[in-house]
Amino acid sequence: MKTLLKILGGLVVAALLVAFLVIEEGERVTPTGSGTVNLDVGSFEALPLPDYAGEQVTGDYKSYLVEVEPGIKVHVLEVGSGLPLFLQHGNPTSGFLYRKVAAALPTDRVRVIMPTLVGLGFSSKVPVSEHTLDNHVRWIKGVLDQLQLTEVVYAGQDWGGPIGMGALAQSPGLLKGAVIMNTGFSAPTGPIELSQAHATVRTPVVGELVINVFTSIFEMLPRMQGDPNSIPPAIQELYGRPVLDGGNSVAPLALMRMVPDGVDHPSVATQRITEAYVRGLDIPAEIVWGMNDPILAKGLPIMKTLFPSAPVTETQAGHFLQEEVPDDIAAALMRVVAQVEANRMRSDAEPTLE
């Protein structure tokens, strides 16, 4: 019996030690750039890209930091000129997720703006407690405000949906058209069944062990795809290295735990505001969906109810469909752009009342 008690005691101590080691709040880490990037609305802190990232984009890209609050800097990639396209990624990628889409766009007609969520990529890193939907919406809205945009066509996927559209909901009149990918806007009205991945990471200690110890979330990305080869090791590094080497790697797990599991979840209040905004939209919109997404493929019918007039392109892509079907996304964006431009021309041609 004494031996058994010693073994059990040892296991308890070991479990507590593991919990202490893997459960971390994280600290704020603020990136520092070099030089400036000059835009029409002012100058921003340039962020030179390391070779492994710079080789994934063309030399005409601008890379800069927007300080939306003291110590909170959002890394922005942009390329092109013309009607602004605001393209928002989700967890655990970065603005680089849209590089293939940008390559398929006519950058002499559109300005492609790709912010990276705080905690990911080369943006600031923050403690777990600061990863809330309210904060992320406010930070991305801060980017839109500082860039002084007056109109955008938006595209969003994963958390880029509630966060990007949430920022637009607080920017009346800015949104002119949208392309919606695998994401969700509807707030839960009761308990919901989470995917196995989201359910697992909610368990204290277990989630940290799965994400931070047993495997890296970035190594899991190919499993989320219709074609696993669409995210080779170099692209896993593109998304993972800035986070894992950035001094605070808590963001992917914290963002997973931001997904509501019922009406009492902290994300729900903000999500309800965004859902109401989406339901009130009357803009050109299209849906491009990855039907092999193990997390959100089944969400397409709900999205159709939010955008009942939007043409739908169903693809064989997985969760990160920007890596698999960038041409489909680019084509949808340009169809929406054409409608926005046509609406603008009609509006300009209408006589004004004196």
N, C-alpha and C positions, 0 to 999 in steps of 0.2 A: 504493500500500500504506500509506504514511504517513497519507494522508487517511482511509483505512478504519480504521486503528488509532485515529486521533483520534476518529472517530465512535463507534467501539465503546467507547473510553475514556469519552467523554462520556455514552453511554447507561448505562454502569456507574455513573458518579458520580450521574447523575440517579436511577437505580433505588435507589441507597443513600440518597440524599436523601429520596426518597419514602418508603422504608421507615422512615427515622428519624422522618419527620413523622407517619406514620399509625399506626405500631405504638407504642402507649402502654400503660403499666401502670396509669395512673390513680392518683388519690389518694383518701384517705378524706375524705368531705364529710358532715358531720353537720348535719341540719336543726335549726332552732330554732323552737319554737312560741311561743305567747302565751296566757297564762291557763291554766286547768285545766278538765278534764272530770271530773266526779265520778261514779264508778260505785259499786256496792254494795261492791266489794272494795278501794276506794281511789281516789285522785286521780291523773290522768295529765295530761301536758303537752298542752294543746290545740294543734291546728294549724289556724288559720283558712285556708280554701281561697281561692285566687285566683278572680276572677270567672268565668274560662273553665271552671273545674272546679266551682265552687259552683253554677253554673246547671244542671249536669247531674244534681243530686240535690235532694231536697226539704229543707225547712228543719228537719225533725226528725232529720236525720242527726247523729250525733256523729262528730267528726274529731279523732283524738288520736294521740300518739306513745307507743310502749312501748319503753323503753330496755332491750334484752335483754342487752347487754354495754356496757361503757364505750365511748361513741362510736357504738354501733350501735343506731339507733332504727328501729323498724318502724311505718310509718303504718297506722292502722286506721280503717276506716269501719265504723260500725254503726248499725242502726236497728231499732226494735221492741223487744218484751219477750216473754219466754216461753222455750220450749225453744231453746237455742242452736243455730244453724246456722253451721257453720264452712265458709266458701266460699273456696277457694284458687285464684287465677288462675295463669297461667304467663307465658311470655316472648312479647312484650315489653310486656305490658299492665300493669294495676294492679288494685287492689280495685274500681275503678270498673267493671270488666268485668261485675260482677254487679248493677249498678244497675237494669237492666230486670227481672232476676229478682226482686230485692227489691220492685220496684213491683208485681209480680204475686202477692206473698205476703201472707197476713194477718198484718201486723206487730203485731196485738194478741195473737197466739198464739205467734209465734216471734221470737227475737232474732237478727238477721242480722249476722254478724261477718265482715268482709272485709279481711284483712290484705294489705298490698302487700309483695312480695319485696324484700329488700335489693338496692339497685342500680337499682330501677325506681320509677316514680311519685315520691311525696314521701318515701319511705324513705331511709335513709342510703345513700350511694354508697361503694363500696370498690374497692381495686385489683383488677386481673384475677386475681392469685394467690389472692385470698381468695374468689373465686367457685368454691366446691366444693360438691358435694352434701352432704357432712357439715356444712359451715358453715350452709348454707341450712336444713337440717333442724333444726339446733340453734337457729337464730334463730327459726324459726316455733314450735318447741316452747317457747321462752322466752315467746312471746306467750301461748300456751295456759296456761302455768304462772302467769304474772302475772295473768291474768284469772281464775284459780282456778276454772276450769270443771270440773264433775263429770260432765257428759254432753254430747255433741254429736252432731248429724247432720251429716255431712261431704259436700261436693261438691268435685270437683277436675277440672281440665282442663290439658293440656299439662304443664309442669313442676309445676303445682299438684297433679298426681298423685303422683309420687315424693316431692316435698318435703312436701306436706300429709299424705299417708299415712305418710311416714317419720316425721314428728313424732308422729303418733298411735301408731305402733308403739312409740315410747318413752314412751307415756303409757297404761299398762295400764288397761283398764276404762273409758276415756273415750268411745270410739266406740260409738254405739248404732245407727247406720244410715248408709247412704251412697247417693249418686247419683254415678255414674261417667260422665264425659264423655270426649271424645277425648284419651286419655293412654295411658300404658303403665306397668306395674309389673314386667314380667318382665325379669330380667337376662340379657344375652346369654351363650350357652354356647360361642360361637365367633365368627369374623369375621361382621359383618353389613353389609348393603348400606344405606347411608344415602341419604336423599333428596338430590336434586341441590343443594338449598340448603345442607344441612348439610355435604355433601362439599366444596362450594366454599369455605365460610368456614373450613374447617380448614387451608387452604393459607396459609402465612405470606405476608404482604403482600397477596396477592390478596383474602383475606377482609376485611382492613381497608379496602382500596380499594373493594370492593363495598358494604360496609355503611356506611362512614364518609365516602367521597368521592364515588363515582359516584351513589349514591342513599341515602336514609334508609330504614332498615328499616320505619319507621312509614308511609312512603309505599307500601310493598309490602303492607300489611295487606289492602286490598280484594281483592287477587289471591288471597288465601287463603280467600275466602268463596264460598258458593253464590250469594249475591247481593252483588256488589261494592258496591252502594249502601248496604249495611248498615253500612259504616264510612265515613261522609262526612268531609270535611276537618276539621270541628269535633271529631270523635271521634279522628281521627289526632292532632290537637293535644292532646286530653285525655290520650292516652297518651305522646305524644312530647315535648311541651314540658317537662315536669318533668325528663326525662332529658337532653334536649339543652341545657337551660338550667341544669342542676343542678351544673355544674362537673366532671362526670365521666360521660361517655356510653359507657363500655366495657361495661356490663352486658349488653346484648342479644347482642353477639358472644361474650362470655365464657359466657353461658348456653347459646348454641348449641353451643359447644365442650365443654360438660359432657355432651352426649349421647354415650353409649358407642358406640364403633365396634368393640369387641371385648372379650375377657375381661380384657385388661390395662389397660383404661381406669380412671382413678381413681374414677369414679362407681360402678363395678360392685359393690364390696364392700358399700356401703350399700344399693344397690338389691337385692342378694340378701337382706339382712335384711328389707327392706320386702316383697319378694315372698313370703318365708316367712310373714310376718305376715298378708298378704292371704289366702294359701291357707288359713290357719287360722281365718279369720273365720266366724262364724255369726251374721249380723245381717241385718235387712231391707235390701235393696239393689235399686236399679234402674240400668239403663244407658240413657243418652240419647246418641245418636251422630250426628255430622254425616257423612253419606255422601259429601259433596262436598269433604271435607278432602283437599288434595293431599299432606299429610304422613302423617296417621294414619288415614284412612278404612279402610285395609286391616287395621288392628289390631283390628277388632271381633271376629273369630273367637277371637283369643287372649284378649280380655277376657271373652268368654262362657265360656271354660274356667275362668277365675278366679272368676267369679260365675255358676255354672251354673243357679242357681234364680232369677236376677234377670230380671224382665221387661225387654224391650228395646224402646225407641222409636227407630226409624230415621227420621232427618229428612233433608231436602235441604240442610241447612246445611253450611257449610264448617268451618274450623278453630276460629274464635271463635264457636261456636254460641250463646253467651250473647247475642250481638248480633242473632241471627236467629230463634231459637226460645225466647225466655225463658219463654213461657207453658208450653211442654212441660217445661222444666226445673223451673219452680215447681210444676207439677202433680205431677211425679215426687217432688219433695222432700216435698210435703204427703202423698202416699200413704205414703212411708216414715215421716214423722212420725206418721201415724195408727197405723201398725204398732208403732212404738216406744212410743207412749202406751198402746196396747192391751197390749203386753207388760208395761209397768210396772204397769198395773191388775191383770193376772193375778198378777204377782209380789207385789203388795201384798195380794191377796186370799188367797194361799196361807197356810195355818196354819204357824206356826213351832213347831219342836220345843223344848220346855222342857228 
